[in-house]
């Protein structure tokens, strides 16, 4: 990092947000995997500070703004996994890809708006140049434990 450019850790601290505990796998998978200069992060849900999950379908149980906040909470869980396992958000150079899945009824069409909750967080942490990657935002008929949002991501390491 150049001295005049704030680090991702500093950018995150400036948000005033807190990271929930890094979630532990509830199945047979790794929460993250490093391959060369790439960090793959498995699908994460909206883990809260007390380790509970935000529950409900966007468009039924949660409105669109609550869905967007749930997506931001998923982003915080992903950041927690990165910091817990790599030691610092500064180890990540940029976001490459985000796949956001929204638990919603079949007539719901605002998936991108909901997933912006996570994408906006990443843009704040890594800046618009490095924090915005390619993305898919899709609707699902259900998600594990009836969570509203699940997100997986691919990052490039420093």
PyMOL commands that set and color helices and strands:
alter all, ss='L'
color gray80, all
select helices_A, chain A and resi 8-15+64-86+89-91+111-131+144-146
alter helices_A, ss='H'
color red, helices_A
select strands_A, chain A and resi 32-35+38-44+92-103+134-140+149-157
alter strands_A, ss='S'
color yellow, strands_A
deselect
rebuild
show_as cartoon
